[in-house]
Amino acid sequence: MNSYIDSHDIAGITQEPLWANLSVIPQDVGIFDKTVLENLQLAKYDASFDEIVEACEKARVHNNIIQMTNGYHSIV
């Protein structure tokens, strides 16, 4: 049995470009009982609020966050 990405058999792809284009999304979510903002600051503790908003906009989750009752200050 072969594995395919966009109809390309990965057996014919060298490892470097293959690994450069793969991501892993773990099934076990690691969110702490803190605010959205505090959880996001774990990635970069000294990030300004504007930097976090910009990152969330790029990740297309900003609109979801601001629709929460307390926005970035909502406990998750």
Distance bins in CASP14 RR format, pairs under 12 A and 6 or more apart:
PFRMAT RR
TARGET T0000
AUTHOR 0000-0000-0000
RMODE 2
METHOD distances of the structure
MODEL  1
1 9 0 0 0 0 0 1 0 0 0 0 0
1 10 0 0 0 0 0 1 0 0 0 0 0
1 11 0 0 0 0 0 1 0 0 0 0 0
2 8 0 0 0 0 0 1 0 0 0 0 0
2 9 1 0 1 0 0 0 0 0 0 0 0
2 10 1 0 0 1 0 0 0 0 0 0 0
2 11 1 0 0 1 0 0 0 0 0 0 0
2 12 0 0 0 0 1 0 0 0 0 0 0
2 13 0 0 0 0 0 1 0 0 0 0 0
3 9 1 0 0 1 0 0 0 0 0 0 0
3 10 1 0 1 0 0 0 0 0 0 0 0
3 11 1 0 0 1 0 0 0 0 0 0 0
3 12 0 0 0 0 0 1 0 0 0 0 0
3 13 0 0 0 0 0 1 0 0 0 0 0
3 18 0 0 0 0 0 1 0 0 0 0 0
3 22 0 0 0 0 0 1 0 0 0 0 0
4 10 1 0 0 1 0 0 0 0 0 0 0
4 11 0 0 0 0 1 0 0 0 0 0 0
4 12 0 0 0 0 0 1 0 0 0 0 0
4 13 0 0 0 0 0 1 0 0 0 0 0
5 11 0 0 0 0 0 1 0 0 0 0 0
5 12 0 0 0 0 0 1 0 0 0 0 0
5 13 1 0 0 1 0 0 0 0 0 0 0
5 17 0 0 0 0 0 1 0 0 0 0 0
5 18 0 0 0 0 1 0 0 0 0 0 0
5 21 1 0 0 1 0 0 0 0 0 0 0
5 22 0 0 0 0 1 0 0 0 0 0 0
6 13 0 0 0 0 0 1 0 0 0 0 0
6 21 0 0 0 0 0 1 0 0 0 0 0
8 17 0 0 0 0 0 1 0 0 0 0 0
8 18 0 0 0 0 1 0 0 0 0 0 0
8 21 0 0 0 0 0 1 0 0 0 0 0
9 18 0 0 0 0 0 1 0 0 0 0 0
10 17 0 0 0 0 0 1 0 0 0 0 0
10 18 1 0 0 1 0 0 0 0 0 0 0
10 19 0 0 0 0 0 1 0 0 0 0 0
10 21 0 0 0 0 0 1 0 0 0 0 0
10 22 0 0 0 0 1 0 0 0 0 0 0
11 18 0 0 0 0 0 1 0 0 0 0 0
12 18 0 0 0 0 1 0 0 0 0 0 0
13 19 0 0 0 0 1 0 0 0 0 0 0
13 20 0 0 0 0 0 1 0 0 0 0 0
13 21 0 0 0 0 1 0 0 0 0 0 0
13 22 0 0 0 0 0 1 0 0 0 0 0
14 20 0 0 0 0 0 1 0 0 0 0 0
14 21 0 0 0 0 0 1 0 0 0 0 0
15 21 0 0 0 0 0 1 0 0 0 0 0
15 22 0 0 0 0 0 1 0 0 0 0 0
16 22 0 0 0 0 0 1 0 0 0 0 0
29 39 0 0 0 0 0 1 0 0 0 0 0
29 76 0 0 0 0 1 0 0 0 0 0 0
30 39 0 0 0 0 1 0 0 0 0 0 0
30 42 0 0 0 0 1 0 0 0 0 0 0
30 43 0 0 0 0 0 1 0 0 0 0 0
30 76 0 0 0 0 0 1 0 0 0 0 0
31 38 0 0 0 0 0 1 0 0 0 0 0
31 39 1 0 1 0 0 0 0 0 0 0 0
31 40 0 0 0 0 0 1 0 0 0 0 0
31 42 0 0 0 0 1 0 0 0 0 0 0
31 74 0 0 0 0 0 1 0 0 0 0 0
31 75 0 0 0 0 0 1 0 0 0 0 0
31 76 1 0 1 0 0 0 0 0 0 0 0
32 38 1 0 0 1 0 0 0 0 0 0 0
32 39 1 0 1 0 0 0 0 0 0 0 0
32 40 0 0 0 0 0 1 0 0 0 0 0
32 41 0 0 0 0 0 1 0 0 0 0 0
32 42 1 0 0 1 0 0 0 0 0 0 0
32 75 0 0 0 0 0 1 0 0 0 0 0
32 76 0 0 0 0 1 0 0 0 0 0 0
33 39 0 0 0 0 1 0 0 0 0 0 0
33 74 0 0 0 0 0 1 0 0 0 0 0
33 75 1 0 0 1 0 0 0 0 0 0 0
33 76 1 0 0 1 0 0 0 0 0 0 0
34 40 0 0 0 0 1 0 0 0 0 0 0
34 41 0 0 0 0 1 0 0 0 0 0 0
34 42 0 0 0 0 1 0 0 0 0 0 0
34 72 0 0 0 0 0 1 0 0 0 0 0
34 73 0 0 0 0 0 1 0 0 0 0 0
34 74 0 0 0 0 0 1 0 0 0 0 0
34 75 1 0 0 1 0 0 0 0 0 0 0
34 76 1 0 0 1 0 0 0 0 0 0 0
35 41 0 0 0 0 1 0 0 0 0 0 0
35 42 0 0 0 0 0 1 0 0 0 0 0
35 49 0 0 0 0 0 1 0 0 0 0 0
35 52 0 0 0 0 0 1 0 0 0 0 0
35 65 0 0 0 0 0 1 0 0 0 0 0
35 68 0 0 0 0 1 0 0 0 0 0 0
35 69 0 0 0 0 0 1 0 0 0 0 0
35 70 1 0 0 1 0 0 0 0 0 0 0
35 71 0 0 0 0 1 0 0 0 0 0 0
35 72 1 0 0 1 0 0 0 0 0 0 0
35 73 1 0 1 0 0 0 0 0 0 0 0
35 74 1 0 0 1 0 0 0 0 0 0 0
35 75 1 0 1 0 0 0 0 0 0 0 0
35 76 1 0 0 1 0 0 0 0 0 0 0
36 42 0 0 0 0 0 1 0 0 0 0 0
36 49 0 0 0 0 0 1 0 0 0 0 0
36 52 0 0 0 0 1 0 0 0 0 0 0
36 53 0 0 0 0 0 1 0 0 0 0 0
36 56 0 0 0 0 1 0 0 0 0 0 0
36 61 0 0 0 0 1 0 0 0 0 0 0
36 62 0 0 0 0 0 1 0 0 0 0 0
36 64 0 0 0 0 1 0 0 0 0 0 0
36 65 1 0 1 0 0 0 0 0 0 0 0
36 66 0 0 0 0 1 0 0 0 0 0 0
36 67 0 0 0 0 0 1 0 0 0 0 0
36 68 1 0 0 1 0 0 0 0 0 0 0
36 69 0 0 0 0 0 1 0 0 0 0 0
36 70 0 0 0 0 1 0 0 0 0 0 0
36 71 1 0 0 1 0 0 0 0 0 0 0
36 72 1 0 1 0 0 0 0 0 0 0 0
36 73 1 0 0 1 0 0 0 0 0 0 0
36 74 1 0 1 0 0 0 0 0 0 0 0
36 75 0 0 0 0 1 0 0 0 0 0 0
36 76 1 0 1 0 0 0 0 0 0 0 0
37 43 0 0 0 0 0 1 0 0 0 0 0
37 44 0 0 0 0 0 1 0 0 0 0 0
37 45 0 0 0 0 0 1 0 0 0 0 0
37 47 0 0 0 0 1 0 0 0 0 0 0
37 48 0 0 0 0 0 1 0 0 0 0 0
37 49 1 0 0 1 0 0 0 0 0 0 0
37 50 0 0 0 0 0 1 0 0 0 0 0
37 51 0 0 0 0 0 1 0 0 0 0 0
37 52 1 0 0 1 0 0 0 0 0 0 0
37 53 0 0 0 0 1 0 0 0 0 0 0
37 55 0 0 0 0 0 1 0 0 0 0 0
37 56 0 0 0 0 1 0 0 0 0 0 0
37 65 0 0 0 0 1 0 0 0 0 0 0
37 66 0 0 0 0 0 1 0 0 0 0 0
37 68 0 0 0 0 0 1 0 0 0 0 0
37 70 0 0 0 0 1 0 0 0 0 0 0
37 71 0 0 0 0 1 0 0 0 0 0 0
37 72 1 0 1 0 0 0 0 0 0 0 0
37 73 1 0 0 1 0 0 0 0 0 0 0
37 74 0 0 0 0 1 0 0 0 0 0 0
37 75 0 0 0 0 0 1 0 0 0 0 0
37 76 0 0 0 0 1 0 0 0 0 0 0
38 45 0 0 0 0 1 0 0 0 0 0 0
38 47 0 0 0 0 0 1 0 0 0 0 0
38 49 0 0 0 0 0 1 0 0 0 0 0
38 52 0 0 0 0 0 1 0 0 0 0 0
38 72 0 0 0 0 1 0 0 0 0 0 0
38 73 0 0 0 0 1 0 0 0 0 0 0
38 74 0 0 0 0 0 1 0 0 0 0 0
38 75 0 0 0 0 1 0 0 0 0 0 0
38 76 0 0 0 0 1 0 0 0 0 0 0
39 45 0 0 0 0 0 1 0 0 0 0 0
39 47 0 0 0 0 0 1 0 0 0 0 0
39 52 0 0 0 0 0 1 0 0 0 0 0
39 56 0 0 0 0 0 1 0 0 0 0 0
39 61 0 0 0 0 0 1 0 0 0 0 0
39 65 0 0 0 0 0 1 0 0 0 0 0
39 72 0 0 0 0 1 0 0 0 0 0 0
39 73 0 0 0 0 0 1 0 0 0 0 0
39 74 0 0 0 0 0 1 0 0 0 0 0
39 75 0 0 0 0 1 0 0 0 0 0 0
39 76 1 0 0 1 0 0 0 0 0 0 0
40 47 1 0 0 1 0 0 0 0 0 0 0
40 48 0 0 0 0 0 1 0 0 0 0 0
40 49 0 0 0 0 1 0 0 0 0 0 0
40 51 0 0 0 0 1 0 0 0 0 0 0
40 52 1 0 1 0 0 0 0 0 0 0 0
40 53 0 0 0 0 1 0 0 0 0 0 0
40 54 0 0 0 0 0 1 0 0 0 0 0
40 55 1 0 0 1 0 0 0 0 0 0 0
40 56 1 0 0 1 0 0 0 0 0 0 0
40 59 0 0 0 0 1 0 0 0 0 0 0
40 61 0 0 0 0 1 0 0 0 0 0 0
40 62 0 0 0 0 0 1 0 0 0 0 0
40 65 0 0 0 0 1 0 0 0 0 0 0
40 71 0 0 0 0 0 1 0 0 0 0 0
40 72 1 0 0 1 0 0 0 0 0 0 0
40 73 0 0 0 0 0 1 0 0 0 0 0
40 74 0 0 0 0 0 1 0 0 0 0 0
40 76 0 0 0 0 0 1 0 0 0 0 0
41 47 1 0 0 1 0 0 0 0 0 0 0
41 48 0 0 0 0 1 0 0 0 0 0 0
41 49 0 0 0 0 1 0 0 0 0 0 0
41 51 0 0 0 0 1 0 0 0 0 0 0
41 52 1 0 0 1 0 0 0 0 0 0 0
41 55 0 0 0 0 0 1 0 0 0 0 0
41 56 0 0 0 0 0 1 0 0 0 0 0
41 72 0 0 0 0 0 1 0 0 0 0 0
42 52 0 0 0 0 0 1 0 0 0 0 0
43 51 0 0 0 0 0 1 0 0 0 0 0
43 52 0 0 0 0 1 0 0 0 0 0 0
43 55 0 0 0 0 1 0 0 0 0 0 0
43 56 0 0 0 0 0 1 0 0 0 0 0
43 59 0 0 0 0 0 1 0 0 0 0 0
44 51 1 0 0 1 0 0 0 0 0 0 0
44 52 0 0 0 0 1 0 0 0 0 0 0
44 54 0 0 0 0 0 1 0 0 0 0 0
44 55 0 0 0 0 1 0 0 0 0 0 0
45 51 0 0 0 0 0 1 0 0 0 0 0
45 52 0 0 0 0 0 1 0 0 0 0 0
46 52 0 0 0 0 0 1 0 0 0 0 0
47 53 0 0 0 0 1 0 0 0 0 0 0
47 54 0 0 0 0 1 0 0 0 0 0 0
47 55 1 0 0 1 0 0 0 0 0 0 0
47 56 0 0 0 0 0 1 0 0 0 0 0
47 72 0 0 0 0 0 1 0 0 0 0 0
48 54 0 0 0 0 1 0 0 0 0 0 0
48 55 0 0 0 0 0 1 0 0 0 0 0
49 55 0 0 0 0 0 1 0 0 0 0 0
49 56 0 0 0 0 0 1 0 0 0 0 0
49 62 0 0 0 0 0 1 0 0 0 0 0
49 65 0 0 0 0 0 1 0 0 0 0 0
49 71 0 0 0 0 0 1 0 0 0 0 0
49 72 1 0 0 1 0 0 0 0 0 0 0
49 73 0 0 0 0 0 1 0 0 0 0 0
50 56 0 0 0 0 0 1 0 0 0 0 0
50 57 0 0 0 0 0 1 0 0 0 0 0
50 62 0 0 0 0 0 1 0 0 0 0 0
50 72 0 0 0 0 0 1 0 0 0 0 0
51 57 0 0 0 0 0 1 0 0 0 0 0
51 58 0 0 0 0 0 1 0 0 0 0 0
52 58 0 0 0 0 0 1 0 0 0 0 0
52 59 0 0 0 0 0 1 0 0 0 0 0
52 61 0 0 0 0 0 1 0 0 0 0 0
52 62 0 0 0 0 1 0 0 0 0 0 0
52 65 0 0 0 0 1 0 0 0 0 0 0
52 71 0 0 0 0 0 1 0 0 0 0 0
52 72 1 0 0 1 0 0 0 0 0 0 0
52 73 0 0 0 0 0 1 0 0 0 0 0
53 59 0 0 0 0 0 1 0 0 0 0 0
53 61 0 0 0 0 0 1 0 0 0 0 0
53 62 1 0 0 1 0 0 0 0 0 0 0
53 63 0 0 0 0 0 1 0 0 0 0 0
53 65 0 0 0 0 1 0 0 0 0 0 0
53 66 0 0 0 0 1 0 0 0 0 0 0
53 71 0 0 0 0 0 1 0 0 0 0 0
53 72 1 0 0 1 0 0 0 0 0 0 0
54 61 0 0 0 0 0 1 0 0 0 0 0
54 62 0 0 0 0 1 0 0 0 0 0 0
55 61 0 0 0 0 1 0 0 0 0 0 0
55 62 0 0 0 0 1 0 0 0 0 0 0
55 65 0 0 0 0 0 1 0 0 0 0 0
55 72 0 0 0 0 0 1 0 0 0 0 0
56 62 1 0 1 0 0 0 0 0 0 0 0
56 63 0 0 0 0 1 0 0 0 0 0 0
56 64 0 0 0 0 1 0 0 0 0 0 0
56 65 1 0 0 1 0 0 0 0 0 0 0
56 66 0 0 0 0 1 0 0 0 0 0 0
56 68 0 0 0 0 0 1 0 0 0 0 0
56 71 0 0 0 0 0 1 0 0 0 0 0
56 72 0 0 0 0 1 0 0 0 0 0 0
57 63 0 0 0 0 1 0 0 0 0 0 0
57 64 0 0 0 0 0 1 0 0 0 0 0
57 65 0 0 0 0 1 0 0 0 0 0 0
57 66 0 0 0 0 0 1 0 0 0 0 0
59 65 0 0 0 0 0 1 0 0 0 0 0
61 67 0 0 0 0 0 1 0 0 0 0 0
61 68 0 0 0 0 0 1 0 0 0 0 0
61 71 0 0 0 0 0 1 0 0 0 0 0
61 72 0 0 0 0 0 1 0 0 0 0 0
62 68 0 0 0 0 0 1 0 0 0 0 0
62 71 0 0 0 0 1 0 0 0 0 0 0
62 72 0 0 0 0 1 0 0 0 0 0 0
63 71 0 0 0 0 0 1 0 0 0 0 0
64 71 0 0 0 0 1 0 0 0 0 0 0
64 72 0 0 0 0 0 1 0 0 0 0 0
64 74 0 0 0 0 0 1 0 0 0 0 0
64 76 0 0 0 0 0 1 0 0 0 0 0
65 71 1 0 1 0 0 0 0 0 0 0 0
65 72 1 0 1 0 0 0 0 0 0 0 0
65 73 0 0 0 0 1 0 0 0 0 0 0
65 74 1 0 0 1 0 0 0 0 0 0 0
65 76 0 0 0 0 1 0 0 0 0 0 0
66 72 1 0 0 1 0 0 0 0 0 0 0
66 73 0 0 0 0 0 1 0 0 0 0 0
66 74 0 0 0 0 1 0 0 0 0 0 0
67 74 0 0 0 0 1 0 0 0 0 0 0
68 74 1 0 1 0 0 0 0 0 0 0 0
68 75 0 0 0 0 1 0 0 0 0 0 0
68 76 0 0 0 0 1 0 0 0 0 0 0
69 75 0 0 0 0 1 0 0 0 0 0 0
69 76 0 0 0 0 0 1 0 0 0 0 0
70 76 0 0 0 0 0 1 0 0 0 0 0
END
